[in-house]
Amino acid sequence: MDWQLDATAQSALLATGQTTPTALLEQALGRLEALEPKLNAFVHVDRDGARVAAEAATARQAAGARLGPLDGLPISVKDNLYVAGMPARWGSLLFRDHVPAQDDICVERLRAAGAVIVGKTTTPEFALMGRTDSRLTGTTRNPWDLTLTPGGSSGGASASVAAGITTLALGTDAGGSTRLPAGYTGLVGMRPSTGRLARRYGFPPMAIDFQALGPFARTVRDMALLYGVLAGPDARDPYSQRFPTVEAPGPVRRLRVGWLTSIGDEGATPEVTASVAGAAGLLAGLGCAVTPVAAPYDLAGLRRIWGTLTAAGAARVALRFPDQWREAVTDSIRATVERGLALPATAYVDALDALAAWRADVTANWGAYDALLLPTSAAPAWRAEDEAPPGLTVATQGMFGGWVNAAGLAAISVPGAPHPDGRPIGVQLVAPFGGDAVVLELARRLEAASPWAGRWPALALQG
């Protein structure tokens, strides 16, 4: 069995009986055992539970009763999502003993589809860092170069898929936490429109409704496969009720795409700028109307809002542990909590008002475009021990990511032309609220014009 096949191809082999779910799982576990000591991508591995699930999927396969295309495929789930019976530690010593009793809706849907959950992947504390490092799990590394970070906060998820341990993973995205790691590791990472993937049961939000579930895949067709299983309304999530059905892709037409690589004096590195420009050229060659545009969002205003919301969110969680939090959390989280504790309630409400106005401005400034094309991040992956790439701040590195979350939009990162030194570079497609099918279609076109599938980090090939 070739571990380099994507999920769609592996599912096809299951459908024709050329492999079994048990064989796929043992292959995934074998790669995990070989590569995990180098990557540190998993915080918990459920070998026994996964084997039980794989055996049940194998029995359904033998009976000709597969539940669908995900039935029997291994998948990982990020540490901050609830999987009943598995630890959900949120990257924090404060939650080291936390084991939820119920699945989140997304996990319910994975189980109902027959997916085999291998385990939980690493995240930084409270999922609030652009790289994946915590006092709980240590440092997670990038399969493309073990000296580099796979990003955050879904770094373990991206490392798992990029290394070929699982073909699919489920993360979260509150400020780029799926798309940026996907960009650093040569994957497809999506932030669906707010509510498109229903949520229930989980940790309290750090920034109200900014966070969405974030699927990872190796190919766009795999992303569409996973998205199709996860998407859809649920009565337990009022946001999801805005989407009564999962939309089908529309007919092929001439889409209007605006593109940018900078905002004021801040912008992407020359290598990232070149990659985005190359993607713009590809889309123009594929019949899209591609035009340079100005960013439709106020970056400075968003940073102020984000700082206030996350400080209040972190303080709210820390106060659940009044005698522990100061000693248990990292220095950066401690500083964030202290800002939140000093925050007047009026300042928090002012931030909510500012956010409402900011969202209205994004809509008003969007223009007549079906989607925007821009960098996933300002620079490619950097040293795992550093807070940000050389010469950039954490805020600059994420300048193209968090606005999508604040506005509730649909976005996807796909591999663009890589850096001259071989590091992956992600390019991002963003559509208005509800435009998930548009970003998936544009991603499909880009992938067809410049296929990334088949490119693997040396570590994965050695494993």
Buried (B, 14 or more C-beta within 10 A) or exposed (E): EEBBBBBBBBBBBBEEEEBBBBBBBBBBBEBBEBBBEBBBBBBBBBEEBBBEBBBBBBEBBEEEEBBBBBBBBBBBBBBBBBBBEBBBBBBBBBBEEEBBEBBBBBBBBBBBBBBBBBBBBBBBBBBBBBBBBBBBBEBBBBBBBBEBBBBBBBBBBBBBBBBBBBBBBBBBBBBBBBBBBBBBBBBBBBBBBBBBBBBBBBBEBBBBBBBBBBBBBBBBBBBBBBBBBBBBBBEEBEBBEEBEEBBEEEEEEEBBBBBBBBBEEBBBBEBBBBBBBBBBEBBBEBEBBBBEBEBBBBBEBBBBBBBBBBBBBBBBBBEEBEEEBEEBBBEBBBEBBBBBBEBEEEEBEBBEEBBEEBBEBBEEEBEEBBBBBBBBBBBBBBBBEEBBBEEBEBBBBBBBBBBBBBBBBBBBBBBBBBBEEEBBBBBBBBBBBBBBBBBBBBBBBBBEEBEBBEBBBEBBEEB
